[in-house]
């Protein structure tokens, strides 16, 4: 499962249950984020014990994208069968503030800064 555009790439590695985000996500609203949300939902529907979102190379994510990821994390939290980890970068400013908010949505979420 992969999504490639000129501005961003999203790749799923089933061996590690990791979804990697690369580039800049500046889509406008839920309709444009629907393919990404669908990919994430498909990942969650596979019987995994842990899902990792690697955002280390995601340079920009607008509020619509943060909302989409927040809804996904809440969806995973409600299933209560999957652990989540989010990986970010210390060198990208928005990661420090925004990624910590994901822990408020899912207290058991592991947050790693690489």
Secondary structure as UniProt FT lines:
FT   STRAND          2..4
FT   STRAND          8..13
FT   TURN            14..17
FT   STRAND          18..25
FT   HELIX           29..45
FT   STRAND          50..61
FT   HELIX           63..79
FT   STRAND          83..88
FT   TURN            90..91
FT   HELIX           93..105
FT   TURN            107..108
FT   STRAND          110..113
//
